[in-house]
């Protein structure tokens, strides 16, 4: 890996792989590295059929970058300025969903101003819907054609016009969200001053599990296995609520995790 690249994420399929950093990315073909290229965001999505990755650049555009390098196949403008970070990108059919947020400071106001937003676009650049939120991010995940968006105090099941089809309200500040194949939502949130895992069913039922003493989970989507057991990552520990609870101490700081098809936590 190029020494200038600070890796954040890895995408891989077949003989190709891509390492994403905050400001650069690098692709590999049969382990052969290609030159570094610039990017501007937190998330990206690989489209294997087109052999491109969707990711933001520094010009506030969403670009389809060929894995093999070279100029983007296409680009569309995004809402927000160059300093806006994009934390979630997903394309389903002709719809592209992008979540972003920006932080700013003013010499007249030492407090950081945070603005979150969510937009739905078509590949030709047409904006279908847009929503913004002051002083908070909108945490997003998708299940089929439903967008599930968590904001302080509520979780909304949205359509592509960003109209709420169902809303579940409870006092919380979301930090991350995941979904399973049934549409059940797993929300890592701050509730009553304590970090907790909220599991929401499609019927609107909410169950809460506080984090154990001395454990703070990363603000990352909970890892959900095929058996629906949830794993939360901290600096040197994995915690899994449920019956029974389960935890694992690691000798070094954790970078990430996933569950394999045969049920192993990697």
Secondary structure as the mmCIF struct_conf table of DSSP 4:
data_model
#
loop_
_struct_conf.conf_type_id
_struct_conf.id
_struct_conf.beg_label_comp_id
_struct_conf.beg_label_asym_id
_struct_conf.beg_label_seq_id
_struct_conf.end_label_comp_id
_struct_conf.end_label_asym_id
_struct_conf.end_label_seq_id
TURN_TY1_P TURN_TY1_P1 UNK A 3 UNK A 4
STRN STRN1 UNK A 7 UNK A 13
TURN_TY1_P TURN_TY1_P2 UNK A 14 UNK A 15
STRN STRN2 UNK A 16 UNK A 21
BEND BEND1 UNK A 22 UNK A 23
STRN STRN3 UNK A 24 UNK A 29
TURN_TY1_P TURN_TY1_P3 UNK A 30 UNK A 31
STRN STRN4 UNK A 32 UNK A 33
HELX_LH_PP_P HELX_LH_PP_P1 UNK A 34 UNK A 36
STRN STRN5 UNK A 37 UNK A 38
BEND BEND2 UNK A 41 UNK A 42
STRN STRN6 UNK A 44 UNK A 47
TURN_TY1_P TURN_TY1_P4 UNK A 48 UNK A 51
STRN STRN7 UNK A 52 UNK A 56
TURN_TY1_P TURN_TY1_P5 UNK A 58 UNK A 59
BEND BEND3 UNK A 60 UNK A 60
STRN STRN8 UNK A 61 UNK A 66
TURN_TY1_P TURN_TY1_P6 UNK A 67 UNK A 68
BEND BEND4 UNK A 70 UNK A 71
BEND BEND5 UNK A 73 UNK A 73
STRN STRN9 UNK A 75 UNK A 77
BEND BEND6 UNK A 79 UNK A 80
TURN_TY1_P TURN_TY1_P7 UNK A 82 UNK A 83
STRN STRN10 UNK A 85 UNK A 92
TURN_TY1_P TURN_TY1_P8 UNK A 93 UNK A 94
STRN STRN11 UNK A 95 UNK A 106
TURN_TY1_P TURN_TY1_P9 UNK A 107 UNK A 108
STRN STRN12 UNK A 109 UNK A 121
TURN_TY1_P TURN_TY1_P10 UNK A 123 UNK A 124
BEND BEND7 UNK A 125 UNK A 125
STRN STRN13 UNK A 127 UNK A 134
TURN_TY1_P TURN_TY1_P11 UNK A 135 UNK A 135
BEND BEND8 UNK A 136 UNK A 136
STRN STRN14 UNK A 139 UNK A 143
TURN_TY1_P TURN_TY1_P12 UNK A 144 UNK A 145
STRN STRN15 UNK A 146 UNK A 151
TURN_TY1_P TURN_TY1_P13 UNK A 152 UNK A 153
STRN STRN16 UNK A 154 UNK A 158
TURN_TY1_P TURN_TY1_P14 UNK A 160 UNK A 161
STRN STRN17 UNK A 164 UNK A 169
BEND BEND9 UNK A 171 UNK A 171
STRN STRN18 UNK A 173 UNK A 179
TURN_TY1_P TURN_TY1_P15 UNK A 181 UNK A 182
STRN STRN19 UNK A 185 UNK A 191
TURN_TY1_P TURN_TY1_P16 UNK A 192 UNK A 193
STRN STRN20 UNK A 194 UNK A 200
TURN_TY1_P TURN_TY1_P17 UNK A 202 UNK A 203
BEND BEND10 UNK A 204 UNK A 204
STRN STRN21 UNK A 206 UNK A 210
HELX_LH_PP_P HELX_LH_PP_P2 UNK A 211 UNK A 212
TURN_TY1_P TURN_TY1_P18 UNK A 213 UNK A 214
BEND BEND11 UNK A 219 UNK A 220
HELX_LH_PP_P HELX_LH_PP_P3 UNK A 221 UNK A 222
STRN STRN22 UNK A 223 UNK A 224
TURN_TY1_P TURN_TY1_P19 UNK A 226 UNK A 227
STRN STRN23 UNK A 230 UNK A 233
BEND BEND12 UNK A 235 UNK A 236
STRN STRN24 UNK A 237 UNK A 240
BEND BEND13 UNK A 242 UNK A 244
STRN STRN25 UNK A 246 UNK A 249
BEND BEND14 UNK A 251 UNK A 252
STRN STRN26 UNK A 259 UNK A 259
TURN_TY1_P TURN_TY1_P20 UNK A 261 UNK A 262
BEND BEND15 UNK A 263 UNK A 263
STRN STRN27 UNK A 265 UNK A 265
#
